[in-house]
Amino acid sequence: QKDLLGLRGLTREEIEEILATAEEMKSILLSKVKKSSHLQGKSVVTLFYENSTRTRFSFEFAAKYLGAHTASVAVSSSSVAKGESLIDTGKTIQSMGVDVIVIRHPMSGAPHLLAKHVSASVINAGDGINEHPTQALLDMFTMKQKKGALDGLKVAIIGDILHSRVARSNIWGLTTMGAEVRVAGPPTLMPPDIEKMGAKVFFKVEEAVRGADVVMGLRLQRERQQKGLLPSLREYTRLFGITEERIRLAKKDALIMHPGPVNRGVEISSNLVDGAQSVINEQVTNGVAIRMALLYLLTRRNHDAVR
Ligand code: CP
């Protein structure tokens, strides 16, 4: 298969291969020259219909560090603004000799649709509330680097689970790798099918965090929320905010993670973001390594790679 569209259905072996390749890529990333020829002669385009800082730039740097040609489609000033469809836009980009299209789109399933219509590899950089597979891979890579293994880890994900593609991809990936995933948040922001995905549901942060190895905060995605579903910000912080007091219930050496962007003082206290247990900046660095690994694996096999 030629694309990376989600972690749902990926096998343990496939995830292990990506994480192992990311380790090699991290050594290139941390080297003085930051340059290799893994993607020499390949072209990578980012096509983002939603805002991004971390994902888009880390893909662009990842491709450049591996020697690829890169371009970024500015959707608002492209022919998308004139009404061009996603499929036509994808085919147009592909006709310029592009090997990989990295897409973020507000509609769940948009990358899957594009992948059916282009022969280029498609990487899902976040589709609606469905999946954000590269974020979950970088999260798992960070956990593995810090804790040695994913098997048996207790990971508490706190916040707006309903609108979180990060939570969904992490649940699929982490449970495949043998971790226990706990989710906590307001009942109105908890998807009804979340237990079927393999997560343990809590409505009190304290219960989810108790004894956890990792505590991951999520941003309230107010742009996706329906009015009336959400308590006030102050009430949300009081009931569900990740605070120093609540973190004391987790293991002493628990990691504090967040996919970003962070709303400091809302879903997590500012001191914890900057504190000794936080690995939030390392997540960003590891995001480049993971994206280098994926670009390499997808192009190396000449369209016979992971999905
Ligand atoms: N974590 C994440 O997807 O961040 P961006 O929206 O900045 O890409």
Boltz pocket constraint, residues with backbone or C-beta under 6 A from the ligand:
constraints:
  - pocket:
      binder: B
      contacts: [[A, 51], [A, 52], [A, 53], [A, 54], [A, 55], [A, 56], [A, 125], [A, 126], [A, 135], [A, 259], [A, 260], [A, 261]]
      max_distance: 6.0
